[in-house]
Amino acid sequence: MTTEEIDEEASRSGNSSSSNNFRERIREFKWASLVKMSKQWLRNPLNMALFLWILVVAVSGAILFMVMTGMLNAVLPKKSQRDVWFEVNNQILNALFTLMCLYQHPKRFHHLVLLCRWKQEDDVTALRKIYCEKGTHKPNERFHMMVVVLLLHLNCFAQYALCGLNLGFRRSERPPVGVGICVSVAIASPAVAGLYTILSPLGKEYGDEENQMDRKVSLERRYSFASRGDDESDLEWRGGVLDIWEDIKVSYLSLLCTFCVFGWNMERIGFGNMYVHIATFVLFCLAPFFIFNLAAINIDNEVVREGLGYMGIVLCVFGLLYGGFWRIQMRKRFKLPGYSFCCGRPAVADCTLWLFCCWCSLAQEVRTANAYEIVEDKLCKRREEEVKADEDGVIDPSCLPEKMKGDEALSPPSPPFIHREAT
């Protein structure tokens, strides 16, 4: 056997051994655990919506790529047909990315406001949790966070400019230079923001982080123990979903000022900034209609135009699921009982209630928040009509909630805790 034959035989054996190792690794991979993790991930309504968004983007992007490269010329022999398919998928992608930026922009504006203010410890802690590794203090963190937030804002504004070009001009009239610049900036800015977060001090670990983590865990334990009262297992919704007459003022407000009441209620029970919730909820329920109907203007096919219009309406209706998602969070945090009329799944029931009876669901959530006293680091029973005194007729001032010292629905405490009302 010659030297060349020996080398060839060795290379074959090496390739076969490497392929066998790869097959063994594939077999050793725990596919059952992967499927279980995927199912668990999809149970989150936001993750499910994100998965559907990615799926539609992937399909439209693939069709657009095949039309651009001529892979569908046999199926679409006429140039007019290819132009219609190109424009339809281009407008769908434009609408989906614009909606994603619109949904994220209220949070980014809120983060910018917190960075400009940079006073309260709660605001700084919230920003660290989002942008810093392990949520701990970093050198010059305010400057580095500002760079990341401004890059994310640039991503939104570039997408808005691209959306304007796609909606304001027909394909033949669209300036290619402007489109190219907007696409490049819209893609590059979040990528640079991600790399900057990793490579800057925000993504690095420092020696004093263990003490910070111990302090954070200690604080969380203190709050966790404080929220465990004897009556926590008795927490329940205040009235049924259809008990609108129990508090007619709340019902009218939920009907006439849905977005504002929702945001106000979310903030006072500790689920984020009121204005962010209001803006995001409005965008979820209104933006798809305008975006998809404006996108349909530049499409010459009547059927496709109607389809895009109906798609926008359907997405607006499903925007109500934003309220359902936060109802799930409210129920889990405060250990409220869940409804089981949807195959025994409380999360599905919460979303269904918001989808088919959003005003009634919101009114029930507001009534429930009114029925319990929300305090910080301490649990006091709720007073409905009058304060209960002790045997000597003396009122204990330590059990007077802050709400009783002023107007009934002012600034919410943070972080919030909830206790059973006095009976």
N, C-alpha and C positions, 0 to 999 in steps of 0.2 A: 504494500500500500504506500503510495507516494505521500509527500508532505502536504500537498494540496488536498488530497482526499481525507487525510487525517484532520486538517483544519475545518473542512466542510462538515465532517461528521461531528466534530466538537461543537461547531456553531449550531447544527441541527439539534443536538442534545441539549445545548443551552437554551435554545428557543422553546423546545418542548418542556423543559423543566420550568421556565418562567411562565409559560402558559398554564402549566399544571398548578403552579403556585397561585396564579391569578384566579383560577377556577376554585381552588380550595378556599381562598379568601372570600370569594363570592358565596360559597356554600356556608362558611362560618358566619357570614353576616346575618344578624338576627332580623329577618324580614318581619317576623311577627311583632317585634317591639317597634319597628319602624311604622308598621300599619297602625299599631295602637297609639303611638305618638301623633301620627297624622290625624287620626280620629279625634283625639283629645284637642289638638290644635284647631280643628275645624268646628269644634263645639262653641268656640268663641264667635259671637255674631260678627264682630269686626274682622276676624280672620277669614270667616266665610265670605264676607263682602270683598275683602282684599283678594282672595283666591279667584272669585268670579271676575273681578276687574283684571287680574293678570291673565286669566284665560281668554277674555275678550280681546285684550291688547295683543296677546300672542297670535290669535287667529287672524285678526285684522292686519297685524304687521306682516304675517306670513303671506297673506293674499296680496298685500301691497307690494311686497318684495318680489313675488312671482310675476305680478303684472309689470313691474318696472324692468325686470330682467328678461322678459319675453317667454317665460316658462309656460304661460297660459295662452300663447298665440294660437295653438291648435284648437283650444276650447273657445277662445274669443278671437275669431279671425278678423273682425272689423275693428278699425281703430276707434270708432265711436263707442263700441262696447267696452274696449279696454279703458278708454277715458272715463266712462261712467263708473266702472269698477274701481279705478284708481281714486277718483274723487270721493266716492262713497266711503271707502276704507280710510282715506286720508282725513275726511271730516269726522269719522267715528273716533279715530285715534286722537285727533285734535280735541274733540269734545271730552274724551275720557281723561286725558292729561290735564286739560283745563279744569275739569271738575275736581281732580285730585289736588291741584294747587289751591283752588278756592276753598276746599274743605280744610286744608292745612294752614292757610294764611291767617285765620283768626288766632290760632295758637302762636304762630310766629310773631304776630303783632304784640300779643300779650307778653311773650318772652322779651321782645325789644323794650317794651314799657318797663318790665321788671329790671332789665339791665340799666336803663336810663335812671331809674329810681334808686335801686341798689341800697335800700335802707333797712327794711325789715328782715330779720333773720329767717323768717319763714319763706320769703321770696328767694333769698340767696340759697337756702337749702333746696327749694324746688328746682332751681336752675342747675345746681350741682348734681342733683339726682338725674337730670336729663342729659347733661353735656359732659360731666366729669366721670372718670373711671372710679367706680365704687361709690360715687356720690360724695367724695371727700374734697377738702380744700386743696387747691393747686396754686402754684405761683402765677401771679398776674392773670388770674382766672377770668376776671371781668373783661379784660381786653381780648383774650382768646375766645371767650364765648361770643363777644360782640362780632368778631370776624366770622365765626360760623353762622350766626344769626343773619348777618348782612348777606352772606353768600346764599343762604336759603331764601331770603327775600329777593335776591337777584334772580334766582331760579323761577320764582312766581311771576315776577314782572316780565321776564323773557318769554315765559309761556303765554302770558296775556298778550304780549306784542305779536307772537306767532299766531295766536287765536284771531287777533284782529286782522292780520294779513290773510288768513284762510277764510274768514267770514266776509271781509270787505272787498276782496278781489276774486274774480274768476281765475281758473287755473292758468289760462293764457295771459292774463294781465298781472299775475302775481310777480313781484320783483324777486328774482332768484337770490340776489345778494342779501336782501333783507331776510328772506326765509332762512338762508344758510347761517347768517349771523345769529338769528334768534334760536334756531335749533342747536347750534354749537354752544351758545351761552346757557340755554336751558338744560343741556346735558352735562356740561362741564362744571357748572356752579355747584350742584349737589355732590358731584364726584369729588371736587376739590374740598368741599366742606367736610365730607367724610374722611378724606385723607388727612386734612388738617386736624380733625378731632383725634385721630389716631397718633399722628406724629408729633403734635404739639404737647405741652405739659398736661393738657386735659386728658390725654389717653395714657399717661404714664403713672407709675406708682412711686410713692415716696415713703421715707422711713417712718414718718409720724402718722401714717394712715391707720395703724392698728389701734392707737389710742382713740382716733376719731371714730372708728368703727365700733369700738367698745362703748363709747359715749352714745352713739346712735342706737345701738342695741339696747342699752340701759334705758334710754328714753322711750324706745318702742315698748319695752316690757312694762315700764311704768304706766304708759297709756293703755296697754293691753289689759293689765290687771285692773286698772281703774274702770274699764268698760264692762267688767263682769259683775253685775249686780245680782242680787238674789232673784229679781223679778225678770231677768232677761229672757227666760224661757217663755214668759207670758206675753211677749211683744206680739202685736197683731195689727193688721190693717184697720184703720178707723172707718168702719162701715164697708158695705159692699161696693163693687164697681159702679153699680147703678143707683146707689143711694145719694143721688145728687141733691135731694131736699134736706139732707142732714146739715149742710152748710151752703145755702143758696148763693151767698156772696162769692164763695170760692168757686162754685160751679159756673157762675156768670163770668168771673174773671178768667177761668180756664177756657171758656168758650170764646171770649172776645179778645183776650190778650194771651193766647196760647204760648207764643214764643217767649214773651217777657216773664210770664209766671213760671214757665219751665226753667229758664235760666236763674231766676231768683231762688226758686226752690232748690236747685242743684247746688248753688253756692252756699246757702245757709246750712245744708246738711253735709258740706265739706267735699263736694265733688268738682271743685275748680271754680274759675272765674265766671261770674254771671254773664258778662258781655261776650266772652268767648263762646259760651253755650248758646246764647241767643243768636249770634252771627252764624255759628256753624249749623244750627238747626234751621235757620232761614235758608241758608244755602243748600242744605240737603233737600229741602222741600220745594224750592223755587228754581234754583240754578239749572237743573237738568232740562226743564221745559224750555227755557230761553236758549240755552246752548245748543240743544239738538234742533230746535226749530230754526234758529239762525243758520246752523250748518246745512239744513235742508234747502236753503234758498239757492245755493250754488249748484245744486244737483238737478239735471234736466229730466230725470226719470220721475214721473208722478207717483208711482207706487213706492219708490224708495223714499221720496219726500214724506209721504204719509207715514211710512214705517218709522222714519226717524222721529217724526212728531209724536207718534204713539209711544215710542220708546222713551222719549223725554217725560211724557205724562206718567208712564209706569214707574220710572225711576223717582219721580217726585212723590208718588204714593208710597213707595218703599222707603223714602226718606224718613217717614214716621218711625221706622225701626230704630232710628237714633234715640228716640225716647224710650223704646223698649229695651235697648241696651243698658241705659242708665237706670231703668227700673230694676233690671237684674242686679246691677251693682248695689242699688239701695237695699234690695231684699237680702242679698248676701251679707252686706256689712252689718246690718242691724238685726239679722236673724229673724226676719219677718217670714210668715208662712207663705208657701208658694201654692199656686193653683195647679191642679192636676187634670184639667179637662182636655188637655192636648196629649193624649197617650202617656199621661203621668210625667210629662216633662215640664217643670216649672218655667224654664227659660223660654221654651217655645210658647207657653201660655202667656208669659209677659209680653213677648213680641206680638202675639196675636191680639192681645188686649189693646195695645197701642195702634195696631194696624186697623182694627175695626171700630175701636171706641177710644180714640186718643184723648178726647176732652174728659170723658168719665174717668179714665185711668189717671190723668194728671190731677183731677180734682181729688181722687182718693189718695194720691201721694201727698198732696198739700195738706189734706185733712190729717193724715197720719203724722206728718212732721209737726203740725200744730198740736197734736194730742200728747206729744212727749216733749220733755224739756231738754234742750241741747245745751250742754255746758262743757267747759274745758277742764280736764284733769280731775273732775269731781262730779258725782252724780247726785242730783237733788230731784225729789219728786215734783211732778208738774202740778201747778195750782190752776184749777179751772175757774172757779168763781171767787173763792176767798181763801186766805191763808189760814191753815190750821195751827192753832196755838197749843201750848202744852197745858198741863193741868192747872197751872197758876195763871193762865191767860197771857203768858209771855211768849212772844214770837221769837224763834231762834233766827237771828239775822244771817247765820252761816248757811241756812238752807233757802235763803231768798235768791232765786235766780236773777241774773242781770236783767232779763227782759221785764221783770216786774218793776224795775226802777225807772223805766222809760217807756217809749212807745213799743208796741207789740212786735213789730216786724222790721227791725232795723238791721244793722250790719251783723252778719253771721259770725260765730266764733270759729276759730281754727286752731288745732284740729277739733272736730266735733265728736261728741258722744251722746248717746241717747238713753233715756231711762223711762221706765213705765210710769204713766201718769198716776196720780194719787186717786185712790178710790174711796 
